């Protein structure tokens, strides 16, 4: 599989089908996520916990670009908030936002993943009150 095919499988299997075990095949035994060292098992636990807060969570690849040593994707995330998320009670609201991810590969495994998504808009869509931080 090419890196782009592996990334497309990642988005489909993990984020649309809920197969967080795919992390063991996709990521190196130790990799960097937004500049923090982690393991596929730690990452999978966090992804599963996140997905448990939503019904029908899915990710659709809008664009994928092969770059030297990796792949860049623009992704649309959608879902319905059905379980409490931190201090935000579940209200059944839907969200629809986009994000950009950079996946860098060492051999056939992802060794670095940079993730940016429009979480601000997502939380607004879920009904969070977002204001200035306390003084």
Secondary structure, DSSP 8 states (H G I E B T S, - for coil): --HHHHHHHHIIIIIIT--GGGHHHHEEEEEEETTEEE-HHHHHHHHHHHHTTEEEEEEEEEEEEEETTEEEEEEEEEEEE-S-BTTB-----EEEEEEEEEEEEETTEEEEEEEEE-HHHHHHHTT--------
